[in-house]
Amino acid sequence: MPELATFDAVRIGIASPEDIRKWSHGEVKKPETINYRTFKPEPDGLFCERIFGPVRDYQCHCGKYKKIKFKGIICDRCGVEVTTSKVRRRRMGHIELAAPVCHIWYLRNTPSPIALLLGLSPKEVEQVVYFGKYVVTHVDRRKINASMDRIRWAVEEDIKEIQRLKEESISAIRRKYEEQMAEEGMTEEEKARWRKQMEDRIKREEELFEGDVARLKRGLEVLEGLYKKQLISEEDYRALQKVTEAINRRLGKGFENLWRAGMGAEAIRDLLAEIDLEQLARELRREIRETTGPRRVKAIKRLRMVEAFRKSKNRPEWMILEVLPVLPPDLRPMVQLDGGRFATSDLNDLYRRIINRNNRLKKILQLRAPETIVNHEKRLLQEAVDALIDNSKRRRPVL
């Protein structure tokens, strides 16, 4: 029996997506575990022999190679390496996530590393991660300020156009109903009913056009005070989009990239990736020297976090997972019981949920589904990964 390696300490750190892929022996693409007729692991599933190694010593999945003399050979039919089954205790797989997800330890721990680095409150970060609000990831403040008069003109012109279309639409509705009411033989009661229908239709049209005007005005108001890392509601985001459409229509090219905002872990990752740790450390040291009270205390906490990242040479965006590691199958076993039933580790159910949701999200993205549906699926994937990493941190534990 080989001697066990001795060690004095273990250090836990953040792994980059590249590191996770290096650890892995293959991508787990299917949620299946074993075939219930053959009792063999399903290819590309959670117990796949091609990824994790053979179930039986020196025997590949298809049975072409069955003896120790073939050790080290990779079967050309099933792709399984002929080796000892003990490798299933250490070989890892991975899941390529269709959308980035936030690591719950760095989101819900106290203090929250993500919130500290971004200078936001933990509640604000959660609102973005779980698709409650948008966060502004880019804003060209200089260009907006320099072009504000032209932007206001573009919005005013759009409002005038909306008012003109409203008047034309209402006139057309009146004309149509008046022609109907002018027909001979119509009783006063019928005319009153038609008149009521006309007034209701006009009221709906007015509300529709007035809503567009209100959105343009609100969008302009938000744009005037927009800043990076600002949280905005769904209504304000749609209003900003409306203003951007007006600007592009009236002012032409050169105004496409005034601002960007996003939801979910992807938006948080973009903000974290832009952080220059050296520059942020200098700014925080200056803030500590120049301020007092709670603001100084917060700056000290942020500086400690920044220094920890600098010394460890880790990047902040690695707190957002793009690739999820899959534990070796012998650490989450599946055992056959009497009567043909199986007892399985809870981890397999949690991984299965992640793979199902990840595959569904991939299909929805390929179909170019509406943003609301995509965001809902991304949130479900985030919650599934949360349950796997630390179920106790969730407000509603899965198991």
TORMI-346679 format. One line per 8 residues: number of its first residue (from 0); their letters; for each residue x, y, z of N, C-alpha, C. Coordinates in steps of 0.001 Angstrom, whole numbers, plus 500000, padded with zeros to 6 digits. Example, Ala and Ser with C-alpha at 12.3 -4.5 7.8 and 13.67 -1.06 7.14 Angstrom:
REM TORMI-346679
0) AS) 513190/494310/507800/512300/495500/507800/513200/496700/507800 ~ 512850/497750/507080/513670/498940/507140/512900/500030/507870
This chain:
REM TORMI-346679
0) MPELATFD) 500856/498801/500000/500000/500000/500000/500889/501246/500000 ~ 500664/502202/499080/501513/503387/499008/501345/504255/500248 ~ 502445/504954/500626/502403/505826/501796/501575/507068/501498 ~ 500834/507502/502513/500036/508712/502361/500938/509931/502498 ~ 500700/510936/501673/501482/512173/501748/501106/512919/503015 ~ 502115/513447/503718/501846/514235/504929/501908/515712/504593 ~ 501112/516487/505303/501114/517939/505078/500794/518642/506388 ~ 501238/519877/506499/501064/520661/507729/499892/521626/507654
8) AVRIGIAS) 499540/522064/506455/498475/523069/506331/497817/522966/504965 ~ 496603/523487/504896/495862/523556/503633/495426/524997/503433 ~ 495646/525529/502237/495201/526884/501942/494114/526833/500869 ~ 493018/527508/501125/491909/527552/500168/491943/528901/499459 ~ 491876/528875/498150/491891/530119/497374/490848/530098/496270 ~ 490873/531135/495447/489936/531229/494323/490596/530625/493093 ~ 489858/529828/492357/490372/529222/491123/489838/529989/489920 ~ 490701/530205/488954/490275/530856/487712/489543/529836/486839
16) PEDIRKWS) 488756/530291/485857/488094/529341/484942/489097/528421/484239 ~ 490282/528971/483914/491315/528161/483250/491812/527048/484179 ~ 491978/527372/485470/492416/526358/486445/491406/525218/486541 ~ 490123/525566/486599/489065/524548/486725/489068/523629/485501 ~ 489276/524233/484312/489334/523411/483090/490559/522494/483091 ~ 491676/522987/483667/492895/522153/483751/492689/520964/484690 ~ 491967/521181/485798/491692/520078/486731/490844/518997/486078 ~ 489960/519438/485177/488918/518559/484640/489465/517580/483606
24) HGEVKKPE) 488809/516412/483530/489126/515411/482506/488050/515374/481414 ~ 487080/516268/481489/486042/516319/480462/484809/517055/480939 ~ 483997/517478/479981/482778/518231/480303/481596/517287/480507 ~ 480889/517476/481613/479661/516719/481886/478510/517464/481215 ~ 477888/516828/480219/476855/517506/479424/475442/517005/479707 ~ 475331/515792/480281/474006/515191/480488/473743/514959/481971 ~ 472475/515048/482394/472149/514862/483814/472041/513402/484243 ~ 472116/512459/483294/471944/511041/483628/473126/510515/484450
32) TINYRTFK) 472856/509496/485250/473911/508876/486065/474271/507506/485492 ~ 473398/506503/485701/473666/505161/485158/472463/504685/484362 ~ 472713/503748/483464/471648/503114/482696/471001/502040/483573 ~ 469699/502129/483783/469028/501232/484738/468766/499833/484185 ~ 469161/499588/482927/469070/498223/482392/470437/497536/482424 ~ 471463/498277/482004/472815/497698/481962/473616/497993/483234 ~ 473140/498977/484030/473838/499439/485246/475224/500022/484948 ~ 475416/500444/483697/476674/501095/483317/476486/502616/483305
40) PEPDGLFC) 477560/503367/483588/477439/504834/483550/477077/505330/482153 ~ 476216/506353/482108/475813/506945/480829/476951/507822/480287 ~ 477247/507730/478986/478283/508593/478397/477931/510079/478557 ~ 478926/510900/478879/478791/512354/479090/477930/512704/480299 ~ 477575/511684/481107/476752/511923/482295/477601/512125/483540 ~ 476946/512118/484684/477606/512415/485959/478549/511305/486438 ~ 478446/510105/485831/479346/509005/486199/480139/508508/484987 ~ 480193/509301/483937/480814/508917/482658/482220/508344/482846
48) ERIFGPVR) 482452/507155/482275/483760/506491/482402/484834/507174/481553 ~ 484439/507797/480456/485416/508505/479616/486030/509682/480375 ~ 485204/510355/481203/485671/511514/481973/486369/511077/483256 ~ 485724/510210/484018/486180/509915/485386/487007/508631/485522 ~ 487050/507824/484473/487805/506573/484543/486890/505358/484635 ~ 487446/504141/484422/486614/502925/484363/486063/502518/485730 ~ 484875/501906/485713/484251/501394/486943/484977/500130/487403 ~ 485396/499307/486450/486143/498079/486762/487608/498266/486376
56) DYQCHCGK) 488495/497700/487186/489933/497834/486930/490295/497324/485536 ~ 491001/498177/484784/491578/497821/483485/490545/497259/482510 ~ 489354/497867/482533/488311/497443/481587/487572/498675/481081 ~ 487551/498833/479761/486886/500014/479189/485368/499816/479169 ~ 484647/500853/478792/483177/500851/478842/482574/499826/477879 ~ 483133/499728/476668/482538/498849/475648/483038/497406/475745 ~ 484102/497171/476525/484604/495810/476721/485668/495377/475734 ~ 486143/496288/474887/487174/495927/473905/488494/495572/474597
64) YKKIKFKG) 488845/496345/475638/490079/496085/476397/489715/495670/477816 ~ 490286/494519/478294/489854/493986/479591/490985/493552/480517 ~ 492229/493745/480144/493317/493235/480984/494343/494316/481272 ~ 495178/494047/482306/496187/495007/482751/497242/495269/481677 ~ 497416/494311/480747/498428/494499/479702/498084/495674/478774 ~ 496808/496100/478785/496398/497240/477953/496435/498567/478726 ~ 497070/498553/479901/497117/499737/480772/497620/500975/480008 ~ 496892/502077/480172/497283/503348/479550/496695/503577/478174
72) IICDRCGV) 496134/502541/477566/495523/502684/476231/494155/503353/476367 ~ 493857/504253/475444/492528/504877/475398/491739/504195/474293 ~ 490628/503605/474651/489807/502841/473698/489341/503742/472556 ~ 489536/503265/471314/489149/504070/470151/487641/504059/469908 ~ 486922/503165/470583/485462/503098/470411/484711/503914/471454 ~ 485058/503718/472743/484311/504407/473817/485086/505561/474442 ~ 486384/505675/474141/487176/506794/474648/487604/506675/476093 ~ 487436/505488/476707/487788/505289/478120/489238/504829/478228
80) EVTTSKVR) 489989/505420/479159/491374/505002/479394/491387/503717/480224 ~ 492201/502751/479806/492315/501477/480530/493260/501686/481712 ~ 492687/501765/482902/493471/502019/484114/492705/501501/485329 ~ 493242/501721/486515/492584/501270/487745/491352/502120/488054 ~ 490365/501508/488693/489126/502231/489025/489335/503264/490134 ~ 490498/503236/490800/490767/504193/491882/490841/505637/491374 ~ 491067/505783/490067/491143/507153/489522/489808/507880/489669 ~ 488715/507107/489839/487392/507720/490003/487262/508437/491351
88) RRRMGHIE) 488270/508282/492223/488261/509004/493498/488856/510405/493358 ~ 489620/510620/492292/490317/511909/492191/490058/512673/490893 ~ 489599/511984/489856/489362/512684/488586/488119/513570/488668 ~ 488286/514803/488221/487175/515761/488256/486669/516040/486848 ~ 485433/516494/486768/484859/516953/485511/484513/518428/485636 ~ 483813/518961/484643/483357/520353/484743/482089/520552/483925 ~ 481374/521615/484248/480174/522018/483501/480424/523419/482961 ~ 480336/523581/481642/480456/524912/481027/479101/525609/481171
96) LAAPVCHI) 479054/526647/481985/477789/527325/482264/477367/528210/481090 ~ 476089/528168/480758/475556/528981/479658/475544/530463/480010 ~ 475543/530767/481302/475612/532153/481780/476419/532161/483069 ~ 477213/533203/483319/477989/533257/484566/477075/533266/485790 ~ 477547/532679/486885/476802/532713/488153/477735/533187/489263 ~ 477153/533794/490269/477924/534343/491381/478165/533259/492435 ~ 479398/533182/492940/479720/532236/494024/479093/532766/495312 ~ 478213/531969/495908/477411/532436/497049/478261/532796/498268
104) WYLRNTPS) 479440/532181/498432/480302/532521/499569/480756/533976/499504 ~ 481025/534440/498293/481532/535813/498127/480398/536828/498027 ~ 479174/536322/497988/478008/537208/497923/477353/537378/499285 ~ 477132/536247/499991/476338/536279/501223/477168/536268/502500 ~ 478474/536045/502402/479298/536078/503614/479349/537483/504200 ~ 479662/537571/505487/479778/538878/506144/481225/539092/506581 ~ 481926/540130/506059/481456/541062/505026/481496/540414/503638 ~ 480700/540942/502725/480632/540399/501370/481806/540928/500537
112) PIALLLGL) 482731/540052/500095/483879/540525/499300/483474/541278/498034 ~ 482444/540794/497342/482008/541453/496102/481490/542854/496404 ~ 480651/542970/497437/480094/544276/497807/481199/545245/498230 ~ 482179/544756/498990/483284/545618/499436/484105/546135/498261 ~ 484445/545257/497330/485266/545667/496193/484544/546666/495292 ~ 483238/546485/495123/482469/547375/494242/482007/548647/494947 ~ 482106/548668/496282/481637/549838/497019/480124/549931/497071 ~ 479446/548788/496921/477983/548727/497003/477594/548002/498286
120) SPKEVEQV) 476317/548093/498649/475841/547338/499808/475541/545898/499375 ~ 475623/544912/500293/475304/543519/499926/473900/543373/499333 ~ 472957/544152/499850/471579/544088/499339/471523/544537/497882 ~ 472277/545586/497543/472292/546079/496163/472886/545036/495217 ~ 473960/544377/495654/474584/543338/494817/473606/542184/494603 ~ 472898/541789/495656/471906/540708/495541/470784/541073/494575 ~ 470343/542331/494610/469282/542766/493695/469712/542610/492243 ~ 470982/542855/491964/471495/542707/490597/471658/541227/490249
128) VYFGKYVV) 472276/540459/491144/472569/539036/490886/471291/538236/490654 ~ 470226/538544/491418/468969/537788/491306/467934/538504/490436 ~ 468412/539380/489533/467594/539980/488483/466447/540840/489015 ~ 466723/541563/490099/465736/542510/490623/465911/543898/490045 ~ 467170/544286/489793/467472/545615/489249/468644/545535/488280 ~ 468731/546565/487424/469874/546702/486523/470961/547506/487219 ~ 472220/547261/486840/473338/548074/487322/474033/548674/486099 ~ 474395/549939/486189/475063/550630/485083/476526/550181/485060
136) THVDRRKI) 476945/549551/483959/478319/549045/483842/479223/549999/483067 ~ 478628/550920/482318/479422/551903/481563/478572/553144/481329 ~ 479172/554312/481482/478495/555571/481142/479554/556572/480683 ~ 479334/557139/479499/480251/558148/478944/479764/559518/479399 ~ 480106/559859/480645/479602/561090/481269/480060/562336/480514 ~ 481310/562312/480030/481853/563479/479330/481065/563773/478056 ~ 480787/562730/477290/480055/562917/476032/478608/563336/476287 ~ 477992/562744/477315/476604/563103/477649/476520/564574/478035
144) NASMDRIR) 477439/565027/478901/477436/566434/479337/477673/567383/478170 ~ 478612/567010/477270/478943/567874/476130/477802/567942/475114 ~ 476998/566876/475031/475931/566804/474011/474535/566970/474604 ~ 474430/567442/475843/473132/567463/476528/472089/568301/475802 ~ 472509/569451/475243/471555/570312/474517/471009/569597/473290 ~ 471882/568915/472557/471455/568174/471361/470571/566991/471749 ~ 470893/566339/472865/470079/565207/473342/468676/565685/473708 ~ 468604/566831/474409/467286/567390/474775/466480/567721/473522
152) WAVEEDIK) 467163/568294/472519/466478/568630/471261/465919/567368/470606 ~ 466718/566288/470568/466287/565026/469955/465055/564468/470662 ~ 465051/564547/471998/463909/564046/472780/462678/564910/472536 ~ 462855/566237/472508/461729/567152/472255/461121/566915/470879 ~ 461983/566662/469879/461490/566382/468528/460682/565087/468505 ~ 461147/564094/469244/460402/562831/469328/459052/563032/470011 ~ 459032/563868/471046/457775/564159/471754/456791/564857/470814 ~ 457300/565828/470014/456439/566526/469036/455871/565539/468027
160) EIQRLKEE) 456716/564603/467583/456277/563583/466624/455183/562702/467237 ~ 455350/562345/468501/454342/561526/469199/453026/562290/469319 ~ 453097/563582/469647/451883/564409/469773/451155/564499/468432 ~ 451941/564646/467340/451336/564722/466004/450640/563404/465653 ~ 451326/562286/465936/450733/560972/465652/449486/560730/466496 ~ 449501/561232/467731/448342/561083/468619/447131/561812/468038 ~ 447356/563060/467595/446255/563851/467019/445705/563192/465764 ~ 446610/562677/464913/446169/561999/463686/445355/560750/464017
168) SISAIRRK) 445822/559980/464988/445140/558748/465378/443751/559042/465949 ~ 443665/560055/466820/442375/560410/467436/441407/560940/466380 ~ 441925/561751/465434/441080/562281/464347/440525/561140/463497 ~ 441369/560144/463217/440931/558997/462408/439857/558193/463139 ~ 440015/558039/464451/439017/557307/465255/437693/558063/465254 ~ 437743/559394/465468/436516/560214/465476/435799/560116/464132 ~ 436584/560240/463044/436006/560211/461703/435299/558880/461449 ~ 435947/557791/461859/435382/556458/461640/434057/556292/462386
176) YEEQMAEE) 434028/556688/463653/432814/556520/464462/431709/557485/464029 ~ 432075/558708/463632/431067/559686/463189/430395/559236/461902 ~ 431188/558588/461010/430606/558038/459779/429592/556944/460106 ~ 429921/556124/461100/429008/555051/461518/427719/555632/462103 ~ 427883/556691/462938/426709/557278/463608/425840/558099/462659 ~ 426434/558499/461493/425680/559311/460525/424753/558467/459654 ~ 424862/557161/459748/424006/556288/458933/422535/556444/459330 ~ 421668/556335/458315/420219/556483/458554/419669/555274/459316
184) GMTEEEKA) 418659/555533/460091/417968/554464/460809/418577/554109/462148 ~ 419646/554806/462565/420277/554512/463855/419539/555250/464964 ~ 419136/554547/465963/418394/555151/467081/419341/555939/467987 ~ 418757/556786/468825/419556/557596/469759/420311/556705/470755 ~ 419677/555617/471131/420320/554685/472070/421566/554054/471450 ~ 421455/553659/470161/422602/553084/469448/423710/554114/469265 ~ 423303/555367/468963/424295/556442/468806/425046/556693/470109 ~ 424316/556643/471231/424946/556856/472544/425946/555744/472842
192) RWRKQMED) 425601/554508/472440/426507/553381/472658/427771/553520/471807 ~ 427597/553938/470542/428745/554156/469652/429631/555297/470180 ~ 428963/556344/470692/429711/557495/471222/430559/557075/472429 ~ 429980/556208/473267/430708/555708/474443/431924/554876/474009 ~ 431723/554033/472986/432833/553229/472454/433942/554128/471905 ~ 433525/555191/471198/434498/556123/470619/435319/556804/471716 ~ 434656/557260/472762/435353/557942/473867/436329/557002/474581 ~ 435901/555742/474763/436788/554753/475401/438018/554482/474542
200) RIKREEEL) 437798/554365/473234/438910/554116/472296/439877/555298/472283 ~ 439350/556503/472269/440196/557708/472283/440996/557787/473577 ~ 440340/557442/474691/441027/557481/475990/442201/556500/476016 ~ 441993/555300/475456/443067/554296/475412/444234/554776/474554 ~ 443902/555393/473407/444948/555924/472522/445744/557024/473216 ~ 445033/557921/473912/445707/559011/474627/446650/558464/475702 ~ 446181/557457/476437/447021/556850/477486/448273/556211/476896 ~ 448101/555582/475721/449224/554927/475049/450290/555946/474646
208) FEGDVARL) 449856/557017/473995/450807/558040/473543/451396/558819/474717 ~ 450568/559100/475715/451067/559821/476894/452095/558990/477661 ~ 451917/557661/477636/452898/556769/478261/454253/556864/477575 ~ 454243/556947/476225/455498/557102/475469/456181/558423/475804 ~ 455388/559492/475911/455935/560817/476251/456533/560791/477657 ~ 455796/560180/478602/456272/560104/479995/457578/559316/480086 ~ 457688/558228/479282/458918/557432/479290/460104/558233/478761 ~ 459867/559012/477693/460943/559838/477138/461415/560881/478148
216) KRGLEVLE) 460467/561525/478813/460828/562543/479812/461578/561922/480986 ~ 461104/560758/481440/461753/560080/482559/463157/559600/482157 ~ 463269/559076/480927/464562/558614/480436/465588/559733/480365 ~ 465152/560905/479917/466042/562074/479849/466485/562494/481247 ~ 465547/562457/482185/465851/562815/483579/466885/561855/484183 ~ 466712/560546/483918/467652/559541/484442/469019/559704/483783 ~ 469034/559950/482463/470292/560092/481721/471119/561266/482231 ~ 470457/562354/482602/471161/563550/483091/471969/563256/484359
224) GLYKKQLI) 471463/562358/485209/472165/562065/486467/472792/560682/486527 ~ 472891/560005/485367/473366/558614/485335/474849/558521/485706 ~ 475206/557519/486525/476605/557302/486896/476884/555800/486980 ~ 478165/555440/486899/478565/554034/486917/478231/553392/488260 ~ 477818/552125/488225/477418/551320/489389/476082/551766/489982 ~ 475366/552645/489287/474031/553058/489750/473041/551927/489488 ~ 472168/551668/490452/471113/550675/490274/469872/551351/489722 ~ 469299/550780/488664/468101/551361/488059/467030/550287/487914
232) SEEDYRAL) 465787/550712/487991/464656/549783/487904/464393/549405/486451 ~ 463535/548412/486262/463129/547975/484916/462507/549133/484140 ~ 461644/549940/484805/460971/551067/484152/461983/552106/483676 ~ 462963/552430/484538/463980/553419/484160/464867/552896/483035 ~ 465143/551591/483050/465961/550988/481985/465243/551106/480640 ~ 463930/550795/480619/463156/550911/479372/463073/552370/478921 ~ 462959/553284/479886/462909/554716/479561/464230/555174/478938 ~ 465349/554698/479475/466663/555034/478911/466809/554474/477493
240) QKVTEAIN) 466297/553274/477277/466337/552688/475933/465545/553539/474943 ~ 464395/554048/475404/463542/554898/474565/464284/556174/474172 ~ 464970/556778/475133/465742/557999/474871/466891/557697/473909 ~ 467563/556566/474109/468685/556179/473235/468212/555995/471796 ~ 467029/555394/471618/466457/555238/470274/466208/556598/469635 ~ 465676/557541/470413/465420/558897/469906/466725/559583/469508 ~ 467765/559428/470342/469074/560045/470063/469663/559474/468777 ~ 469645/558151/468631/470211/557510/467438/469434/557887/466180
248) RRLGKGFE) 468120/558034/466314/467275/558383/465175/467501/559828/464726 ~ 467648/560731/465684/467748/562167/465369/469182/562641/465139 ~ 470138/562066/465876/471514/562570/465831/472459/561673/465037 ~ 471999/560486/464654/472816/559599/463829/473911/558891/464594 ~ 474977/558522/463881/476064/557729/464466/476887/558546/465461 ~ 477606/557806/466320/478467/558467/467305/477863/558530/468690 ~ 476599/558088/468820/475926/558144/470126/475453/556760/470582 ~ 476019/555695/469971/475550/554336/470272/476006/553839/471643
256) NLWRAGMG) 477148/554339/472123/477759/553760/473330/477784/554754/474487 ~ 476678/555460/474693/476617/556440/475786/476562/555749/477147 ~ 475862/554619/477212/475707/553911/478491/475416/552433/478241 ~ 475697/551622/479240/475337/550198/479228/474905/549804/480628 ~ 473940/548923/480697/473488/548404/481997/473142/546935/481829 ~ 473286/546181/482891/472997/544752/482820/472461/544218/484129 ~ 472031/542963/484072/471497/542264/485242/472265/540964/485443 ~ 472166/540423/486643/472733/539108/486913/474228/539136/487174
264) AEAIRDLL) 474788/537930/487327/476213/537786/487640/477096/538313/486514 ~ 476587/538298/485281/477369/538782/484137/477711/540262/484288 ~ 476738/541060/484731/476974/542499/484937/477972/542725/486071 ~ 477842/541942/487150/478780/542053/488280/480187/541658/487834 ~ 480283/540614/487008/481596/540187/486498/482257/541297/485675 ~ 481470/541976/484833/482017/543069/484019/482581/544187/484892 ~ 481866/544509/485973/482344/545558/486894/483613/545112/487624 ~ 483640/543857/488069/484814/543343/488789/486037/543263/487875
272) AEIDLEQL) 485809/542900/486606/486923/542759/485653/487594/544096/485363 ~ 486852/545187/485512/487397/546523/485229/488203/547100/486395 ~ 488166/546441/487544/488852/546985/488729/490366/546891/488562 ~ 491034/548043/488701/492497/548100/488753/492874/548105/490234 ~ 493342/546966/490736/493601/546816/492171/494648/547807/492679 ~ 495683/548078/491881/496735/549023/492291/496160/550426/492460 ~ 495404/550852/491469/494819/552198/491513/493797/552318/492641 ~ 492960/551277/492813/491956/551298/493875/492617/551359/495249
280) ARELRREI) 493731/550645/495424/494463/550679/496702/494967/552090/496995 ~ 495501/552782/495967/495984/554164/496155/494839/555097/496546 ~ 493692/554949/495856/492531/555805/496146/492022/555583/497571 ~ 491998/554326/498006/491507/554010/499355/492459/554526/500432 ~ 493769/554458/500180/494736/554997/501153/494559/556510/501309 ~ 494332/557181/500176/494102/558631/500230/492812/558940/500995 ~ 491771/558126/500750/490490/558328/501444/490638/558105/502949 ~ 491451/557122/503346/491679/556848/504782/492369/558036/505447
288) RETTGPRR) 493331/558656/504719/494045/559813/505280/493148/561039/505412 ~ 492221/561198/504454/491461/562451/504369/490099/562407/505046 ~ 489604/561229/505427/488251/561133/506001/488292/560601/507431 ~ 487130/560713/508093/486981/560192/509463/485640/559473/509586 ~ 485442/558832/510733/484147/558207/511036/483857/556970/510212 ~ 482558/556696/509968/482139/555466/509266/482740/555327/507869 ~ 482912/556469/507197/483472/556422/505843/484908/555890/505861 ~ 485685/556308/506864/487069/555850/507007/487105/554355/507355
296) VKAIKRLR) 486194/553925/508237/486120/552506/508631/485830/551633/507411 ~ 484886/552082/506568/484537/551325/505362/485725/551267/504396 ~ 486443/552391/504261/487613/552430/503372/488697/551463/503848 ~ 488884/551351/505168/489876/550413/505730/489496/548969/505390 ~ 488205/548633/505541/487729/547277/505220/487948/546965/503735 ~ 487646/547936/502894/487818/547744/501451/489295/547560/501099 ~ 490167/548360/501746/491604/548264/501470/492148/546887/501865 ~ 491687/546354/502999/492116/545012/503423/491761/543973/502360
304) MVEAFRKS) 490548/544092/501818/490104/543151/500787/490945/543299/499521 ~ 491207/544537/499118/492014/544799/497917/493426/544241/498091 ~ 494016/544471/499265/495375/543979/499537/495424/542447/499515 ~ 494363/541809/500017/494301/540337/499996/494329/539820/498559 ~ 493607/540476/497669/493606/540080/496255/494957/540346/495600 ~ 495562/541483/495933/496857/541833/495337/497941/540835/495746 ~ 497989/540508/497035/499038/539611/497540/498870/538183/497020 ~ 497617/537755/496887/497362/536382/496408/497406/536271/494886
312) KNRPEWMI) 497490/537445/494208/497502/537495/492736/496236/536879/492122 ~ 495148/536953/492855/493851/536515/492328/493135/537704/491700 ~ 492250/537405/490764/491467/538463/490122/490051/538485/490699 ~ 489480/539684/490926/488129/539771/491510/487055/539057/490696 ~ 487196/539079/489350/486147/538473/488513/486082/536956/488649 ~ 487098/536335/489286/487055/534881/489503/486007/534495/490542 ~ 485482/535470/491284/484389/535186/492230/483090/534883/491490 ~ 483072/535160/490191/481930/534827/489333/482298/533577/488540
320) LEVLPVLP) 481495/532543/488660/481802/531246/488030/481321/531191/486583 ~ 482238/530846/485682/481885/530574/484287/481927/529069/484020 ~ 482743/528379/484812/482891/526917/484723/482695/526348/486118 ~ 481887/525305/486219/481610/524700/487527/482317/523352/487637 ~ 483189/523153/488643/483846/521848/488796/482861/520778/489262 ~ 483062/519558/488794/482229/518412/489196/483106/517451/489988 ~ 482689/517128/491197/483469/516252/492081/483619/514846/491497 ~ 484703/514133/491852/484861/512737/491409/483668/511883/491844
328) PDLRPMVQ) 483244/510925/491028/482034/510142/491324/482106/509312/492603 ~ 483311/508875/492995/483418/508064/494217/483211/508895/495481 ~ 483216/510228/495356/482928/511100/496504/481434/511419/496603 ~ 480668/511025/495601/479200/511196/495601/478583/509899/495056 ~ 478772/508791/495754/478468/507463/495193/476978/507197/494982 ~ 476755/506160/494195/475411/505647/493946/475459/504151/494264 ~ 474704/503716/495263/474795/502331/495759/473490/501594/495475 ~ 473608/500368/494930/472418/499557/494649/471949/498859/495919
336) LDGGRFAT) 470637/498979/496193/470033/498345/497368/469278/497083/496947 ~ 468773/496359/497941/467949/495178/497648/466678/495616/496929 ~ 466252/494798/495985/465017/495109/495260/465247/495978/494036 ~ 466511/496185/493677/466809/496935/492452/466813/498441/492590 ~ 466585/498934/493815/466591/500387/494015/468011/500882/494246 ~ 468185/502224/494141/469510/502825/494323/469448/503917/495379 ~ 470492/503976/496200/470668/505093/497139/471767/505979/496566 ~ 471509/507265/496504/472470/508175/495879/472737/509389/496756
344) SDLNDLYR) 473897/509960/496591/474261/511175/497325/473388/512344/496867 ~ 473075/513244/497804/472300/514447/497462/473010/515290/496407 ~ 474331/515207/496378/475101/516003/495411/474705/515682/493976 ~ 474385/514411/493715/473996/514032/492355/472706/514723/491934 ~ 471749/514832/492864/470497/515538/492566/470757/517019/492306 ~ 471666/517603/493087/471987/519028/492921/472694/519275/491590 ~ 473632/518392/491234/474303/518509/489930/473313/518309/488786 ~ 472393/517348/488962/471406/517065/487920/470537/518296/487657
352) RIINRNNR) 470135/518960/488721/469317/520167/488581/470082/521252/487806 ~ 471357/521412/488131/472183/522421/487443/472290/522105/485955 ~ 472581/520836/485623/472765/520455/484213/471465/520633/483435 ~ 470340/520232/484023/469042/520407/483352/468761/521875/483062 ~ 468973/522718/484056/468705/524154/483877/469701/524791/482914 ~ 470945/524343/482967/471975/524874/482065/471666/524517/480615 ~ 471270/523268/480371/470925/522832/479008/469689/523553/478490 ~ 468714/523781/479382/467500/524508/478982/467837/525958/478620
360) LKKILQLR) 468714/526575/479403/469123/527958/479122/469845/528049/477779 ~ 470688/527056/477471/471392/527044/476177/470401/527030/475017 ~ 469355/526192/475138/468339/526104/474079/467584/527422/473938 ~ 467240/528031/475072/466492/529296/475057/467326/530408/474415 ~ 468629/530419/474691/469517/531418/474082/469631/531200/472575 ~ 469662/529925/472146/469719/529627/470711/468445/530070/470002 ~ 467309/529953/470702/466013/530347/470125/465799/531859/470140 ~ 466726/532598/470806/466621/534057/470953/465285/534445/471586
368) APETIVNH) 465009/533817/472691/463764/534070/473436/463769/535481/474012 ~ 462599/536006/474400/462530/537345/475005/463406/537460/476252 ~ 463872/538674/476510/464804/538923/477615/464242/538475/478962 ~ 462943/538663/479169/462315/538286/480441/462451/536788/480704 ~ 462218/535980/479680/462318/534517/479817/463770/534111/480075 ~ 464699/534715/479333/466130/534407/479498/466587/534744/480916 ~ 466193/535920/481409/466588/536338/482765/466034/535395/483831 ~ 464798/534925/483610/464190/533980/484560/464997/532681/484611
376) EKRLLQEA) 465403/532179/483443/466187/530937/483390/467569/531127/484008 ~ 468163/532294/483797/469476/532584/484400/469377/532615/485922 ~ 468276/533167/486413/468082/533203/487869/467927/531785/488428 ~ 467189/530931/487735/467024/529537/488174/468372/528813/488213 ~ 469230/529090/487219/470567/528484/487202/471391/528982/488388 ~ 471308/530279/488668/472023/530855/489815/471583/530177/491114 ~ 470283/529990/491283/469754/529373/492508/470183/527908/492627 ~ 470263/527210/491490/470695/525803/491504/472156/525683/491934
384) VDALIDNS) 473006/526592/491460/474427/526580/491844/474579/526987/493310 ~ 473773/527937/493765/473781/528328/495188/473522/527114/496079 ~ 472524/526315/495704/472149/525138/496505/473278/524119/496552 ~ 474026/523993/495461/475145/523043/495430/476292/523505/496325 ~ 476664/524781/496214/477851/525280/496930/477586/525395/498424 ~ 476476/526021/498795/476177/526206/500223/474681/526417/500399 ~ 473978/525313/500589/472518/525361/500705/472058/526179/501908 ~ 472872/526206/502974/472482/526908/504204/472464/528415/504028
392) KRRRPVL) 473185/528931/503009/473231/530379/502781/471978/530889/502088 ~ 471199/529975/501509/469996/530378/500788/468865/530659/501761 ~ 467990/531583/501364/466843/531910/502226/465867/530740/502295 ~ 465763/529999/501176/464898/528814/501142/465742/527620/500706 ~ 466317/526878/501643/467150/525719/501276/466386/524718/500421 ~ 467114/524106/499467/466488/523169/498525/466231/521827/499181 ~ 467207/521336/499942/467069/519992/500538/467115/520074/502052
